[in-house]
Amino acid sequence: MDIPDTPDLARTLSARRESLRPNLIFTLVYALCFTPVVGWGASGAWLVAYGLLQGAEHLLFGAERAVSRPSGRRVALLLLALNSTVFGSLAIAAILARGPWGLVCGGLFLGVGVLKTVVTSQKSRAAYAASMAPYGVYLLATAIFAWRLSGASFFGVAIGMISVLLVFSSTLLWRSAADALEAQREAREEAEEGRRVAEAAVDAKSAFIAMVSHELRTPISAILAGAEAIGRRPGAEAALRSEAELIGQSGRMMRSLLNDLLDLAKMEAGAMRIETVAFDPTALINDTCAFWRAEAARKGLTLSVEGLEHVAAWRRGDPTRLRQVLNNLFSNALKFTEAGGVILALDRDGDHFAFCVADSGPGLTPAQLERLFTPFEQGSASTARTHGGTGLGLSISRHLAQLMGGDLTADGVPGQGAIFTLTVPLELAEPAEASAQEAPELTAAIRVLVVDDHEINRRAVALMLEPFGIELTEAASGDEALALSATAAFDVILMDVYMPGLDGRETCRRLRAGAGPNRATPVIACTASGNDRDLAECWEAGMTGQAAKPFDPRDLVAAVSQALEPADETQAAVA
């Protein structure tokens, strides 16, 4: 039969085991202190006896199961009582050896033993009672010794009353300590439960965002692919190409907003990662500025670069995230500037670079600066109505800057424009490190299998790749893909990760485990999720590359090209 106090008793014994070493050290100190009072022989015998009892307690009661049986519980309580009996015996020895002075030393030592019992008994009522009982007897004996030594009964009565008050106060103190420990345990359990609930909520939100983003990226991919195909159509009128460009811009804006929401989810989950590769900062700056100069010219603004010589050498860092931050800064600067222009000023201090984007817009008030990097916050209530946006860009950009080892700060005066300064460390790199990463152009006679349960996605991929003369085969499910792969060889497989029934990862596992002609064919994971855990599962399943949804034509072509280039390495990786 289980006794309610058993878990508390087991925890008490476990705590006493953990404090064995300091307890033995204090025991040695007590023995040395009482040696002048009781002599070397008595203090040495006391030290040996108490040390043996401590060792027996340490060896016999290392787990809750040791006291789960009635016999084990009785032995444990007996050992606790013996520990207190031997510990307090030094006080009686002092009284017998030194009379009144020994009475003083012994009384103080018994007080130490009582406090020690309060501290070490924790919440166990049985442990407290077994440990305190010998001290109660010793305190009663102390009162009798006081009466005999003084010859006055009132003195003995006073000592006895003090002893009773000491035991009573110690019991109240133990009860308060036990209640505090119980409250602490409950608070810890509540905190742990709260942590589990919060983690479950984060996981649920991540799953929801992944599902929603997957569904949203499907039509966005179709919008971008359709706009690209219309604009590329031979003999298309200028007005039609203009409308196609408008559709494409709207699709890219939708993709940008969706990416911001996904980045925010990654930030909150602590899942955003930074890569380190060799890249050419000069080319990155030139490409970024060239992209935004068209927008600046449309608004009648200038966009210039100063200090480009500071980034002449190749560096190691994350060019994708660096470009993302700069794009956000240029977008904001051009969005809020109506006259004048935007300047990108570059500076360097060793391996630490500063990218300062200054505009001639309306500037920033102290209140705006204070909340500028808060998610979903914008400069004023009218900002969203006038310029659109979610208010996430700067918050995400600062987080990315800090992940890269730098920071993003802002400064500005109302009516005098704003200055955003991105600082980031970039180590020196050799150009040859990145040359091998450049993907070759696609050539004709490439056979690609597109596996996706959404027809819209399959048609979007066809619109993007068929102009290159690529032969496309479509599969609407994992089972269909496996059937096609068993009879025809493909150069690349574009595999949707999340499909009903047989998903992309399981399909790839079965493909790798089979003996068909596509066992070693590069498989590109097509997914809207970019978190490390999902991608790690894709690599574990045998996939060799990634193409993010919604598909960007250039990114998709680059992914296919990269999959084709290291054919020998890919085959070795999956063999």
N, C-alpha and C positions, 0 to 999 in steps of 0.2 A: 504494500500500500504506500502511495506517495505521501510524504509529509510536506505541507505547504512551505515550511522553512528550508527545505533541502536545497533549492537553487541558491538561496541567499547564503546558506552555510557553505556551499561549494565555492561561490564567488569570494567569500571571506577567506577561505583556505587558500584560494588561488592568489589573492592579493597578499596574503602573508608569505607565500612562497616567493613572490616577486620581490618582496622587501627583505629577503633573508640576509643578503650581504650587508646592507646598512644596519640591520638589527644586530648582527654579530659584532660589527664594529662598535656600536654603542654598548653592547654587553661587555666588551673588553675594556672600554673606558670606565663603565660602572665598577668593574672588578678592580681596576687600578685605583680609582677614587676611594673605594672602601677598604683597600688593603691596610692603610694606617689605622683603620677603625677595628677591623676584625682579624687582621693578620694575613700573611701570605697563604697559609694553609687553607683557611676557610674561604678566602676569596677565590683561590685556585680551584678548590673542589666545587664551589658554586658555579664558576665559569665552565668547567668541564660538564657538569650535570645539565646546565641550561643549554649549552651548545649541542649536547647529544639529543636533547628533546627537540630542539629546533631542527636538527638533521633528520630525526625520525619523522617529524611533521612534514618536512620537505619531500621525503622519499615516499611516504605512504599516501599522501593526499594530493595528487597532481591533477585529478580530473573529477568532474561531478559524479561519475559512476562510482567513485571510491566511497561516497557517502550516500549513494542511492539506496543501499541496503541498510536495514536497521542495525545490523552488527557493525558495519562500517561507520554509521553515524554515531553509535555509542563510543566506538574507539576514538573517533575524531574529537568528540566532546570531552572524553577522558584526557586526551592529550592536551587539549586547551586548558583544562583545569590543572593538570600537572605542570604545564608551562607557567601558569600564574602562581602555583604553589611554590615552585622552585625559585621563580623570580622574586617573590615577596619574602622568601626565607632569609634573604640577605638582610632585610630590615630587622627581623627578629634576632639574627646573629649580632647585629650592631647593638641592639638594646641590651642583650645579655652580656656583651663584651664591655660596653662603655657606660652603662647606666643612663643617667639623665642626658648626657651628650649623645649617646647612642640612640636614645629615644627621639631626640630632635632629628638626627640623621635618618633613622628608620622611618619616622613619620613622613619626612619629605620624600623618601624613596618610595614609600607606598603610594603617595600622591602621584608620583611619576608612573607607577604601575597602573593606577586607575585611569589616568589620562591615556596611557598606551592602550588599554582595553577599549576605551571609547573610540579611539582612532581606528584600531585594527578589526573591530567587530563588524563594522559597516552596518548592513541592515539586518543581520542575522540575530534574532532574539535569543536563540539557543546558544550561539557563540558568545554573546554578551553575558548571558547568565552563567555559563560554565566558566568563563574567564574571570568574572567579577566575584563569584562566590568565595574563592580563597582570599581575596583582598578584604571582603567583608569580615571574614574570620580574623584575619591579621589586624584589622583596624580595631575590632573588639578586644583582641589580645593586647593591643597597644594601650587601650584605655585602662585595662586591668594593670598592666605594667606601670602606667603613670600613677595609678592609685597606690600601688605597693611601694613605688620608689619615693613618692612624695609623702606618704603617710596621711594624706588628706583625701577623703572620699569625694569631696566636691571637685577636686582636680581631675580625678578619674571620670566623674560624671561629665565634666566639661569636655574632656577629650572624647568621650563616647558620643556626646551630642554632635561634636564637630565631625566625627567619623560618619555618623548617620547622615548629617547634612551633605558631606562630601559624596557619599554613595548616591543620595537622592539627587543632588545637582548633576552628578555624572550621568545618572540615568536619564534625566531631562535633556542633557547635552547630547547623549547618544541618540535619543529619540529625535531630536531636532536634526542631527546629522543624518540619521536614517531617512527622515522625511526629505531632506535636501538631496540626498542621493537618489531617492525615488523620483523626485521632481526632475532631477538632472537626466535620469534614465528616460523618463517619459518625454522630456523635451528633445533628447537625442533621437528617440524613436519617431517623434513627430517631425523632426527635421529631416530624418532619413526618408520618412514617408513622403514629406513634401518634396524632397529631391527626386524620389522615384516618380511622383506625379508630374513634377516639372519636366523631367526627362521624357516621360511618356507623352506629355503635351508637345514638347519640341519634336519628338519623333513623329507624332501624328501630324503636326503642322508641316514638317518636312515632307512627309508622304503626300499630304494634300497639295502642297506647292508643286511637288514633282508631278503629280497627276494632272493638276490644272495647267502647269507649264507645258506638259506633254501634249495636252489637247489644244492649247493655244498655239503652240509652235507649228502644228500641222497646217492650219489655214495661213499662218504667216509665211511658211515656206512656199505655199502655193502662190501667194500674192507676189513674193519676190521673184519666184521663178517665172510667173506669167508676165510680170513687168519686164523682166530681162529678155524674155522671148519676143515680146511685142516690139521692144526697142531695137532688137537685132534683126527684125524681119526685113528682108530685102524690099526696097521700094516703098517702105513705110513713109507716110507723109510726116512733115515736121510737126504738125499739130498732134498726130498720133504718138510720135516719139515723146513729145512734151507731156502728153497725158500719161504715157507709160512711166516717164520719169517721176511724175507726181505720185503715181501709185507706188512706185518703188521707194520714194522718200517716205511715204506714209507707212509702208511696211517696215522700213528700217527704223522708223521712230517707234513703232509698236514693239519691235524686237529689242530696242534699247531700253524701253520702259520695263519690259519683261525681264531683261537681264539685270536691271537695277534691283528689282524685287527679289530675284534669285540670289544676287550678291548679298542683299540685306539678310536673307535667310541664312546664308552661309556664315555671315558675320556673327549672327546671334548664336549659331550652333558651334562657332569656333572651327568651322570646316574650311575656311578660305586658306589657300596655300599659295606660296610664291615659288617660282622655279628660277634657276640660275643657269643661264646659257650665254654664250658669246654673241654679241651683236654689234652693229655699227651705229652708234648714236647719231652720227651725222646724217646717215640715210633715214633713220627714224624721224629726226627733226624735219628733214626736207619733205618726206612723204606726208607727215602730219600737217605741216604748213601748207603744202600744195593742196591737200584735201580741203582745208578751211579757207583758202584764198578765194575760192569760187563763192562761198557764202559771204565773205567780206566784200567782194566786188559787187555782189548783188545788192548789198545795203549801202554801197558807196563808201566803204571803209577801207583803210589800209591795214595790212598785216605784215609786219617786218620782224626780222630776227637780228639780234645783236650778240656778239661773242661766240659765233659758231666755231671759232678756232679752238675754243676750250674743250670741244668734244670731238676733236679730230681723230683720236685713237680709238681702236676697238675696246669694248668694255664687257664685263660680265655682270649680268643682272637679269631682270625679268622685263623684256621689251614689250610683251603684251600688256602687262599691268601698267608699265610706264606710259605706253601709248594711251591706255584707257584714262589715266589721270589727266594727261595733257589734253586729250579730246574733250574731257569734261570742262577743263578750265577754258579752253578756246570756245566751246559751245556757250558757256555762261557769259564770257566776255563779249562775244559777238551778239548774243541775245539781248544784253542790256545796254549796249552802246549804240547810240543813234547817229553820232557824228564823231569824226576824228579817226581813231584806229586802235589797234591792239599791237602790243610789242611783246615779243618773247626775248628776254634777256638771259643769257647763259653765263654762269661763272663757275669757278672750280677752285677748291682748296685741297690739294693732294688728290685723294680718291673720293672726296665728297663734292658732289655737284649740286648746283642751285639752278632751278628753272623758274624764272620769275615772269608771270603773265600779267602785264599791266594794261588797263584799258582807260578810255576817256569817258566812261559812262557816268551815271549819277552818283557813284561813290557809295559809302556805307556809313551808317550811323553807329555809335557805340552799342546801342541796343541790338542792332542787326548783327554786328560782329560777335556779340555774346552768344547768340543762338544759331549762328551760321552753319555749324557742323552738326547740328542736331537732326536726326532723321525726320523726314516729312516737314521740316521747317523751311520756310522761304522768307525772303527779305521783308515782304509785307503781305497784307491780306489780298491785295490786288495783283500780286505777282503771278499766281496760278491762273487767274482769269486772263491776264494780258499775255503772258509768255508761256503758259503751260508748264509741264514738268511735274515731278513727284516730290521734289525736295530731298531726294536720296543721294544725288550725285556727289555732293561735297562730303557728306558723311562717309560714303563708301571710299571716296578718293583719299581722305585722311587715313582711314583704316588701312588701305593698300599702301600708302606711303610709310606708315609705321611698320607694317609687315616687311617692307623692303629695307627697314633699318633707318628710315628718315622721318620726315614729318611734313605736314602741309599747314601753312599758316596764312592768315589774311590780314590785310591792313587797308585802310581807306578813310577818306574824309568826304563828307557830303559835298557833292558838286565838283569833286576833283578826281573822280575815278577810283578804281580799286586795284590792289596789287595782291596776287596770290603767289606764294613762294613755296615750291616743292623742293625739298632737300632729300637727297638719296645717295648712299655710297655705291660706287661702281668700280670694281677692281679692274686693273688692266688685263687685257686678253689678247690672244693671238688671232688674227683674221682666219687662219686655217681652221680654227675650231668650229666655225659656223659654215664654212664653205660646203661641207658635206651635207648640210641640212637642206640645201636648196633643192627643191623638187624638180624633176625633169618635166618637160611638156608632155601632154597626153598625145598619143599617136593613135591612128586608126587600128582596127582589127583587135581591139581589146574587148574581152567578153566580161560583162559585169552582171552579177545576180543581185537584184534589189529585193530585199525581204522586208515587208512592212504590211501591217494589217489595214492601214489607211490607203485607199486608192489615191487620195489627194497627194500624199507624200510620194507615192510611186510615180505619179504623173509629174510632180515637181522635179524629181530626180531626172526623169526622162528629158524634160525641157532643158535642164542644165547640162546634161552629158551628151545627148544625141547630136548636138552641133559639132562635136569632136569626132563623129563617126564611130562612136562606141556602140557595140552591139549589146543591148540591154535585154535581160530576161527578168520577169517579175514573178514573185511568190507572195501570196497573201497570208501565209502562216508558216510556222516553223516546220510542221509536217510536210507541207508542199515544198519548202526549200530543201529538206532532206531528200525527198523523192527526186527533185530535179538534179540535186548534187550527186546523186548516185549514178546518173546516166550521162551527164554532160560535164565537161571540165570548164571552169571559169578562172579568169585571171584575178578577179577581186570580188568579194562578197560584201555588200552593204547590208548590215544586219540591224534591224530595229531591236532595241534591248527589251522594251516593255510591250509584249503582245499577249493577248488572251490565249489560254491553252499553253502551248509550248513556247516559252519566252525565248528571247534571243540568246541568253547565256546557256540555257539547257540545249538549245538547238546547236550551238557551237560546240558544246561538250560532246554531243552525239556525233557531230561531224568529225571532230578530232579523233574520236574513239573508233570510227569506222575505217573501212579499207577502200573507200571510193576514191575517185580521181581528185577530189577536193580536200583531202585530209590535211594538206599543208597549204592550202590557198589562203592568202591574207584575208582576214575578216575585220571589217571596220565597224566598230560599235557606233550606232546612230542613236543618240539619246539627248534629251533635254537636260538631264541631270549631269552635273559636273563635279559632284562631291567625291572625295577620295575613296570612300568606302564602296560606292557603286562602281567606280572605275576599277578598283582593285578586284572586285568580283568579276568584271569583264575580262581583265587580264588573266585571272585564275581560270576562267572558262576557256581560254585559248584565243581570245581576240587580240588583234595586233595593232589596232589603230582606233582613232576616234574622230567622228564628225558631229559637231554640235548642231542640234536643231534649235531654231529654224535654219535650214541650210542657206548658207551664202554661196553663190555660185563659185566664187574664187576659192573659198575655203574647202568646198567639196572637191573641186578639181585638184587642189593641193593635197588633200587627204588621199585621193585615189592615186595620184602620182607618187606620193611618198610610200604608199603600200606596194607599188610596183617596183620601186627602185631597189631596195635591199632584199631581193627575192631569196638569195641564198641564206641571209641572216634570219628572215622570217621563217623559212622552212626548218632551219636548225632550231629555232626557238620552240616550234610546236612538235618537232619530231620526238 
